[in-house]
Amino acid sequence: MSNSIGSTWRNVESFIVGNNMTKPSDHNPKGLLRFVNGDATQPQGSSNRYILQIVNDEGKYGAGFSGALSRRWPKVEQEYRRWWRERYGKLNLGDIQVIQILSDLVVINMVAQKGIVNDKNPKPIDYSALQKCLSKAGDEISQYNAGVHVPRIGCGLAQGNWEQIELLIEAELLKRGINVTVYDL
């Protein structure tokens, strides 16, 4: 089945409302996974919102989604760089950093990328680290009855596969009843 934004789903019933696609999890109907056209740096809704992003373990910041996020919310990059310095340049895969931006908006940096993409490291995403990060983020988010807002995390500079990432989102967030909105530009 195809939707208006060009995605294809196999063996999944989808609901199209306006230009948005909502998809119940195959594994657990508690949380909803919704796909919208829009900018993940400007999450929809007025309730508690969490923006999740993948960062690398080398302290490099500012390309891809992180660049867009830091242009909108400079505090995110400032806090990441402070975290990097405090840990003497040692961020561990699977770690998260929680940053309060507004009273109802939080950003979580997830260290799930080993280095940066280059000839020697063509796929820097670490799926095991991403699962740990999503689990930790789920622990945090489930305390506040909040929704998650993301671009297709891990599919840009980290070179990840969305189908694998979506399964991790289902297992670690949707299973807990956390709704996730995915933004496509």
Buried (B, 14 or more C-beta within 10 A) or exposed (E): EEBEBEBEBEEEEBEEEEEBBBBBBBEEEBBBBBBBEBBBBEBBEEEBBBBBBBBBBBBBBEEBBBEBBBEBBEEBBEBBBEBBEEEEEEBEBBBBBBBEBEEBBBBBBBBBBBEBBEEEEEBBBBBEBBBBBBBBBBEBBEEEEBBBBBBBBBBBBBBBEBEBBBBBBBBBBBBBBBBBBBBBE
